[in-house]
Amino acid sequence: MTATDFPTNTEHDVDALPHTADEDPMCYSVTIFTNRWKEIRDFYVDILDAKVLSEREGRYCEMSMGGLPICLRRSEFGEMVSYFHLYLSLKNREPVLQELRKRGIIVTTVGPYTNFRDPEGRVIKLSESKTIVP
């Protein structure tokens, strides 16, 4: 996974960069800081089917979600609660959407996205396939 794809028409000289392909940046974790550790952990694992890689109850949980490494951490040293939009694709969305609705989570559809929020208000956009925003 790469952190970003730069357009090929940029004006920087890639050959002049001080590293080789083996040293290219690699994303090994995106960390979500939360004040509601158990509720957020269960939301991502139980509803969205994130795979737990390792965890220390009440403190952190390393997960993989569609190949994306995510670490959930309790905000215990003054860290701010993280905010982001998470884009997921899933061919058979209906079982997930039924579970969300059963739990009282508001689900809306705008364009190709079905939108909902995790228990701390982070937006999750679910589509049937990867959607490119122009």
C-alpha positions as CSV (number, residue, x, y, z in Angstrom):
1,M,0.0,0.0,0.0
2,T,1.3,3.5,-0.8
3,A,0.2,6.5,1.1
4,T,-0.6,8.4,-2.0
5,D,-0.2,8.4,-5.8
6,F,1.4,11.5,-7.2
7,P,0.5,12.5,-10.7
8,T,3.1,11.6,-13.2
9,N,3.3,15.1,-14.6
10,T,4.7,16.7,-11.4
11,E,7.8,18.8,-11.8
12,H,10.0,17.1,-9.2
13,D,12.9,14.8,-10.3
14,V,12.1,11.3,-8.9
15,D,15.7,10.1,-9.6
16,A,17.1,12.9,-7.4
17,L,15.2,11.6,-4.3
18,P,17.7,10.3,-1.7
19,H,16.2,6.8,-1.4
20,T,15.7,3.6,-3.4
21,A,12.5,1.7,-4.1
22,D,13.2,-0.5,-1.1
23,E,13.2,2.6,1.1
24,D,10.0,4.1,-0.2
25,P,7.6,5.2,2.6
26,M,5.2,2.5,3.7
27,C,2.1,2.9,5.8
28,Y,2.1,0.3,8.6
29,S,-0.6,1.8,10.7
30,V,-3.3,4.5,10.9
31,T,-4.1,5.2,14.5
32,I,-7.5,6.2,15.8
33,F,-7.5,7.9,19.2
34,T,-10.7,7.4,21.2
35,N,-12.3,8.1,24.6
36,R,-14.7,5.2,24.1
37,W,-12.3,2.3,23.5
38,K,-14.6,-0.7,24.0
39,E,-17.5,0.7,22.1
40,I,-15.4,1.8,19.2
41,R,-13.4,-1.5,19.1
42,D,-16.6,-3.5,19.1
43,F,-18.1,-1.4,16.3
44,Y,-15.1,-1.9,14.0
45,V,-14.6,-5.6,14.9
46,D,-18.2,-6.8,15.4
47,I,-20.0,-4.8,12.8
48,L,-17.4,-3.9,10.1
49,D,-15.5,-7.2,10.5
50,A,-12.0,-5.8,11.1
51,K,-9.6,-8.6,11.9
52,V,-7.8,-8.2,15.3
53,L,-4.1,-8.7,14.9
54,S,-3.1,-7.9,18.6
55,E,-4.7,-6.1,21.4
56,R,-4.3,-5.0,25.0
57,E,-7.8,-4.8,26.5
58,G,-8.9,-1.2,27.1
59,R,-5.6,0.3,25.7
60,Y,-5.0,-0.6,22.1
61,C,-6.2,-2.9,19.4
62,E,-4.3,-3.5,16.1
63,M,-6.6,-4.5,13.3
64,S,-6.6,-5.0,9.6
65,M,-9.6,-3.8,7.6
66,G,-9.5,-4.6,3.9
67,G,-5.7,-4.6,4.0
68,L,-5.5,-1.3,5.8
69,P,-3.6,-1.4,9.1
70,I,-5.6,0.3,11.8
71,C,-4.6,0.8,15.4
72,L,-7.3,1.8,17.9
73,R,-5.8,3.6,21.0
74,R,-7.3,5.0,24.1
75,S,-6.7,8.7,24.5
76,E,-4.8,8.5,27.7
77,F,-2.1,11.1,27.5
78,G,-4.0,14.1,26.3
79,E,-4.3,13.0,22.7
80,M,-7.3,14.5,20.8
81,V,-10.0,12.1,19.5
82,S,-9.2,11.4,15.8
83,Y,-11.5,12.4,13.0
84,F,-11.5,11.2,9.4
85,H,-13.7,9.8,6.7
86,L,-13.2,6.1,6.1
87,Y,-14.1,4.8,2.6
88,L,-14.9,1.1,2.3
89,S,-16.1,-1.0,-0.5
90,L,-18.1,-4.2,-0.1
91,K,-20.1,-6.0,-2.8
92,N,-22.7,-7.5,-0.4
93,R,-23.5,-4.5,1.8
94,E,-27.0,-5.5,3.0
95,P,-26.0,-7.6,6.0
96,V,-23.8,-4.8,7.4
97,L,-26.5,-2.2,6.7
98,Q,-29.2,-4.3,8.4
99,E,-27.0,-4.7,11.5
100,L,-26.4,-1.0,11.6
101,R,-30.1,-0.2,11.4
102,K,-30.9,-2.8,14.0
103,R,-28.5,-1.0,16.4
104,G,-30.2,2.3,15.7
105,I,-27.5,3.8,13.6
106,I,-28.7,6.2,10.9
107,V,-27.8,5.1,7.4
108,T,-28.2,7.4,4.4
109,T,-27.3,7.2,0.7
110,V,-25.8,10.0,-1.3
111,G,-24.6,9.1,-4.8
112,P,-22.6,5.9,-4.8
113,Y,-22.1,6.0,-1.0
114,T,-24.1,4.6,1.9
115,N,-23.1,6.8,4.8
116,F,-23.1,6.1,8.6
117,R,-21.0,7.1,11.6
118,D,-19.1,5.2,14.2
119,P,-20.2,5.8,17.9
120,E,-17.9,8.8,18.1
121,G,-19.2,10.4,14.9
122,R,-16.5,9.4,12.4
123,V,-18.0,9.2,8.9
124,I,-17.8,5.9,7.1
125,K,-18.7,5.8,3.4
126,L,-19.6,2.4,2.0
127,S,-19.8,1.7,-1.7
128,E,-20.1,-1.4,-3.8
129,S,-16.7,-0.8,-5.4
130,K,-13.8,1.7,-5.2
131,T,-15.1,5.1,-6.2
132,I,-12.7,7.7,-7.6
133,V,-13.6,11.3,-6.7
134,P,-12.8,13.6,-9.7
